[in-house]
């Protein structure tokens, strides 16, 4: 893996939008001139089943096409997965884990068995309920990921995501605005304390 390549693993349950979030993230980053990959990994596809999606982001062409085993960033859409899946697999001591939870980073670090400095938390479910009207945490977690990565342009991500949502939800402006608001809020509210 190139030193300039970022690898992300998304954990969610079927129906929570892990695949959609990985695709939206990739499309938004693509508009900044970077090279991207976005791909899901499926098991038995059913609503509520654990699913994973992946992203690679690079300044140069990506020539590898395999699963991501040592992600720098792990995004957990559903905190119940902490008891069902080894979400920290391959993270090492430098990786960052972003959890959708109302608990503190310290509490999550203890539960995950990793250093507090590696854990970021945001209550994406609450944000989604308040902005979108449904507990679909994928777009808030997209905002949190952009903030934690740190060198991506949030305005570019917002503009591209809005353009993509306008195509899909043309007749539902409240869905578009709710998702954009959720990304902004999670970007602002994700924390490491």
C-alpha positions in Angstrom: 0.0 0.0 0.0 1.3 3.4 -0.9 2.0 5.8 1.9 -0.4 8.3 0.3 -3.3 5.7 0.1 -6.1 5.8 2.6 -8.0 2.6 3.3 -11.4 2.6 5.0 -13.6 -0.3 6.2 -17.3 0.4 6.9 -19.3 -1.9 9.2 -23.1 -1.8 9.3 -26.1 -4.0 9.1 -28.1 -4.6 5.9 -30.4 -1.6 5.3 -28.3 1.0 7.2 -26.5 2.2 4.1 -22.9 1.1 4.6 -22.6 0.4 0.9 -24.3 3.7 -0.1 -22.1 5.7 2.3 -18.9 4.1 0.8 -20.2 5.0 -2.7 -21.1 8.6 -1.8 -17.7 9.0 -0.1 -15.9 7.7 -3.1 -17.8 9.8 -5.6 -17.3 13.0 -3.5 -13.6 12.3 -3.2 -13.3 11.6 -6.9 -14.3 15.1 -7.7 -11.2 16.4 -5.8 -9.0 14.7 -8.3 -8.0 11.7 -6.2 -8.2 8.1 -7.3 -10.8 6.0 -5.5 -12.2 2.5 -5.1 -15.5 1.6 -3.4 -16.7 -1.9 -3.0 -19.0 -4.0 -0.7 -18.4 -7.4 0.8 -21.5 -9.5 1.2 -22.4 -12.5 3.2 -26.0 -13.7 3.5 -27.7 -10.5 2.4 -30.7 -9.8 4.5 -32.0 -6.8 6.4 -30.1 -6.6 9.7 -27.2 -8.9 8.7 -23.6 -7.6 9.3 -22.2 -6.1 6.1 -18.9 -4.4 5.2 -17.9 -1.9 2.5 -14.5 -0.5 1.7 -12.8 2.5 0.2 -9.4 3.3 -1.1 -8.3 6.9 -1.8 -5.0 7.7 -3.4 -3.2 10.6 -5.1 -2.0 8.1 -7.8 -3.7 5.3 -9.7 -4.8 2.3 -7.5 -3.4 -0.9 -8.9 -4.5 -3.3 -6.2 -7.9 -5.0 -6.2 -8.3 -7.0 -3.0 -10.0 -6.8 0.3 -8.7 -4.3 2.8 -7.1 -6.1 5.8 -5.3 -3.2 7.5 -7.6 -0.1 7.3 -6.4 3.2 8.7 -10.1 4.1 9.3 -13.0 1.9 10.5 -16.5 3.3 10.5 -19.1 1.5 12.6 -22.7 2.5 11.8 -24.2 0.1 14.3 -22.7 -0.2 17.8 -24.4 -3.6 18.3 -21.8 -4.9 15.9 -19.1 -4.5 18.6 -20.5 -7.7 20.2 -20.9 -9.6 16.9 -17.9 -8.7 14.6 -14.2 -8.0 15.3 -14.5 -4.4 14.1 -10.9 -3.6 15.1 -9.3 -6.5 13.1 -6.2 -5.2 11.3 -6.4 -1.7 12.8 -3.1 -1.9 14.7 -2.0 0.9 16.9 -2.3 3.7 14.4 -5.7 3.1 12.9 -8.7 5.2 13.9 -12.2 3.8 14.7 -15.3 6.0 14.4 -18.3 4.7 16.3 -22.0 5.7 16.1 -22.7 5.9 19.8 -23.9 8.0 22.7 -21.0 6.8 24.8 -17.7 8.6 25.2 -14.5 7.7 23.3 -13.0 6.5 26.5 -15.9 4.1 27.1 -15.7 2.8 23.5 -11.9 2.4 23.7 -12.3 0.3 26.8 -14.9 -1.9 25.0 -12.9 -2.2 21.9 -9.6 -2.9 23.7 -7.7 -0.1 21.9 -6.2 3.2 22.9 -8.5 6.1 23.5 -6.5 8.2 21.0 -7.7 5.8 18.3 -11.4 6.2 19.0 -13.8 8.8 17.8 -17.5 8.9 18.6 -20.6 10.7 17.2 -24.3 10.0 17.9 -25.1 9.5 14.2 -28.4 7.8 15.0 -29.6 10.9 17.0 -28.4 13.2 14.3 -30.2 11.2 11.6 -33.4 11.1 13.6 -33.3 14.9 14.0 -32.2 15.8 10.5 -33.6 13.1 8.3 -36.4 11.8 10.4 -35.1 8.2 10.4 -32.4 6.3 12.1 -30.2 5.8 9.0 -26.8 6.7 10.2 -24.8 6.4 7.0 -24.7 10.1 5.9 -23.8 11.4 9.3 -21.0 8.9 9.6 -19.8 10.1 6.2 -19.4 13.6 7.7 -17.6 12.1 10.7 -15.2 10.2 8.5 -14.3 13.3 6.5 -13.5 15.2 9.7 -11.4 12.4 11.2 -9.4 11.9 8.0 -8.6 15.6 8.2 -7.3 16.4 4.8 -10.5 16.2 2.8 -12.6 19.2 1.8 -15.9 19.0 3.6 -17.5 21.6 1.2 -16.5 19.5 -1.8 -18.0 16.4 -0.2 -21.2 18.4 0.7 -21.6 19.8 -2.8 -21.1 16.5 -4.5 -23.3 14.5 -2.2 -26.1 17.1 -2.6 -25.8 16.8 -6.4 -26.0 13.0 -6.2 -29.0 13.2 -3.8 -30.8 15.7 -6.0 -30.8 13.1 -8.8 -32.3 10.4 -6.6 -34.6 12.5 -4.5 -35.6 15.3 -6.9 -39.2 15.3 -5.6 -38.2 15.1 -1.9 -36.1 18.2 -1.1 -36.5 17.5 2.6 -34.6 14.3 2.2 -31.8 16.1 0.4 -31.5 18.9 2.9 -31.8 16.5 5.9 -28.9 14.4 4.6 -26.7 17.4 4.0 -27.6 18.8 7.5 -26.7 15.4 9.0 -23.3 15.3 7.3 -22.5 18.9 8.5 -23.6 18.1 12.1 -21.6 14.9 12.4 -18.6 16.7 10.9 -18.9 19.2 13.7 -19.9 16.8 16.5 -17.5 13.9 16.1 -15.1 13.9 19.0 -12.2 12.0 20.6 -13.2 12.8 24.2 
